[in-house]
Amino acid sequence: MSDGDASGSSAPDPWVQGPGGGRPPARDGRGRSGTGGASRGTGGLFEGGLERLRGLDGRDLMVGVLVIAAGAAAVTVVNALTVQVDNPEVDAWEPWVWEGTSAFVVMLLAWLPWLSTAGAPPDMVRDGWRARAVFAGVHLAAAAIWSALHVVGMMSLRLAVYGWAGAGPYEPGPAGEVYLYEFRKDLLSYAAFVGLFWILRRLRRPERPTLRPVSFDIRDGARIIRAPVGEILAVSSAGNYVEFWLADGRRPLMRATLAAIEVELEAYGFVRAHRSWLVNGARVTGLVPDGSGDWTVELGTVRAPLSRRFPEALARLKG
């Protein structure tokens, strides 16, 4: 990996003063890279899934099971009473067995959507079609397995209860038809449980400590510049590219959108100060009012705009 400076020149940015010249974007296939050199390919997605699984918190599962139990109890009561009204010829206890066994197995299987929610890629927009394909594949496979376990579990319990009660054989029907019938309902239930666990994880996210990556990989043409996150002063938009303003004066370009880079860096103290600028809050050395509510952010020798349209950025940088 080369650490040489970018060569060439570009028209000066009226908002920036500092060492190192800019340059026009090279017309090549520059791709993105992420923190710590992690690949955005399929292998990187699965590695990220394993990391998320290792970081699971059982509190999400416990809270989720309580919520699912409350919902399952309500559904059991409503469905059992409805079946009794619609089928007066069946014994009064049978609808409660049918609905109760289903609800009980659903609660026992809550761990499966909990695991699949943690392991599936959470940032499909950022990671592209590979992440979307993995996301869909993980959840479709998990939903099919979850439904199969649900059917086997509740049918086994019903057979046991009927045998214990001496009520005659329980005949659920052909296994394939039963599974397809239940899968249509289970798919909706599974999706609801995934949504529940996703919400629980989002609500608890602020409690997690922020881990700073050692570096951020900037794919500048055919080379990769591995820059410590703390050495990135700012990132600015440059057409279809973004320009990184490094503390050593280099200004490498990478083909990406500023919004995508913001997703990568916002957890590490970077603030959107302008529609075309991100600044590293930890490297701000001064704030200068420009009038009309606009400001200039000083990052050593680099100057970046802070628009009045971003009042939250000003509040964060003032600290």
PECORNOR-V521421 format. One record per helix or strand. SS is the DSSP state (H for helix, E for strand). FROM is the first residue (numbers start at 0). TO is the last residue. If there is no record, write none. Layout:
SS&FROM&TO / SS&FROM&TO
This chain:
E&34&34 / H&41&53 / H&57&85 / H&91&107 / H&109&118 / H&123&126 / H&128&164 / H&174&206 / E&215&219 / E&222&226 / H&228&230 / E&231&237 / E&240&245 / E&252&254 / H&257&267 / E&269&273 / E&276&279 / H&280&282 / E&285&290 / E&293&298 / E&301&305 / H&310&317
